[in-house]
């Protein structure tokens, strides 16, 4: 598929589209690849399928001879970015960022070829880590408070009389400065990043560089139709096992499938149309197999599909279940569900218990204070619904 067609498939906005067409022609004539930037902040340990949409577009540029410039935002992550949120995303410590980013390249490498001859990987702590207070003031002088407050999420918070902190307003400037430092020709990002991408254009012009083309991609919603987020538990991580990945995708709503096919698969438009015209169960299977195969290979995807049938259609407990070791020999059920990682909070556990969604060793349980006895030898099977389950033991009896 031609690059221009892939760009149209994966983008929602292109700032400088006519300029982009001219740049492609000149790049081909001069045999000089475009520098295509994408930045990702290690704010969590997982890179999820929502992040993979611009990464897949980055791979398309790479496959057509251009140079991806991947920025790991270990500097910007420490600031925190409130994009798409009503409240401030908390800043992270250097230790938090290092822990989160430890496997980022491995996860991104399932999609992008990270061979140094084919991809430039940078960490923006390279330039932000060496700045002093006066350098930061100079960076702040690149824009005005009025201009920064035009950003949608800042504007909404101001209208709702919610705080906008001064340090948060530095984030668009820091992302824009990344573009200056790597001299990007094109920057990719989700469509909630358009303001920040524009900032890169303006700062490049002030630095005497050719302003970058800004390309935004649609946001891939989570399996429950909300914004994909680890907080909601509706995300599909690139580091998820094949069975987990396939199973989570199979929980997607029918309404969500068209966009997922468009943004997360390698299928042609005619193949997608044929899938969507058939039975939703078969369409979802094709979707889940395609995505799982991209990350884990065809054999793993087919095995995951068979395991799903055994577990959910034939109601069989899978042979291999993840295991968790806890430090106590007895815990209240709500606390144990949280400790085992099946829920984000004890309040979520209480709600699921009340709804009758929890089983312990295949028996339904509803009492959050029920004391679960644990041993080091015999595992207790915790299960929420048909998909979430884990074996739990204690470290010592």
Steps between C-alpha positions, in 0.01 A plus 500: 500500500634846412615721785242769422221242529632377834524858623137559408395177674675579827462877536218728612680833442796606286640848553703600193364236261605683181845555646518129584434398138783729385732364769435143383588591143818681605597219738476250216692722257779572750501143638478655846248338739261709705558509876169383649467561874283325755536548874362285781520569873567201730222591744396133538675167449281402204505623144146422387321463167384862518865607488560255216292700251757778442777239537345301215492816288864556596574149375326583170737794453791270588390238246497772234860601567460783753670526839292460818622718787362338815517714811464338840372790710689426820526876553142596422365203698646647816296815445169326439254573222128558573387435141149363488455513875308732729768484767874537498696186419750468785866555426728197525838452661806399299468152656134475391592593143793257486282216626219576256725537198707184564307297242370778274739430215427127517127571474532759223739268318213259437377755244792727407840384372739649756818414308722810551551518125123529451380689808632777722412457868542800729418579864402862560688501830800544268416870470264566791727329754774756440284812521532746787237739632590776253481256208148412617407870509630538145283205395198658673554819298414309181126549557246700699266393779199602287618278216563200726160536664341444158578130541164322533557324829643814663208705367244253637661495841505880513129507410431252783708704747754219527869568551747523213849492646785699350723196456227325294511785252863411427402164352404624148823702493705197595336285232549778247866532598545128432414575135765772488764274651445213256413727202190299414333530160179326610359442849238236580269492802149425617237759413506622861858616432427745217571810711839362604589406141414855390734629768780304337433675168513843661816429696675359194416817304644713781815285491537551124394147410241387247176445698401138537189339354255408777308175463253385762345156527153416635487373857440127527239459771529229762312172494213660696465802269673746734845652447756221511665515840667266746296676770176375339639152437380525139839510333684230305872517573758414237670293772184295565523127441336362188203348686439816699532720191261288294250473786495872572439582134215250493334704777482803269150630421366443149478876450871540568616254233510723188750745651710218646517331160606828341764600754633178651508241220705438187190409299403667174183710482317236295594228750374716785169564323454128440563421868260767624230379262503155662411375849636724780653199681698400190600861433629539855696175469666628180579827675646332809702250294647773278611722788630212713688360201677831441649488850533127571489325162240287321548184708451684830194682365340175385577334833349796685183473291469129585565568870228765493249252357591243764473750784200709403296295255556162665544650851831326570762637739823556300800279574735794552397777740721779632601469864539757776689460830379708796663548836207408726344160567147642532344808342155652463368424153467864382858575608628179342342584164684832503827346621483241222458776238154396381350836600637851538342565840309332781197712410501344152533157666198569722293605199591186305430282802160663541428437130582130540796514261758341733581133552750338736599148394203504257251587776317835490577734789340832596641585846792748472605416857508124447840377622689302235747249645819470293788255499833467325406169339136509390402798287165675533339588165353851490273577205310808384262432218626257237823674402679622812650228718812434703638236736606636839737351758668643805876527534504264799235308692 
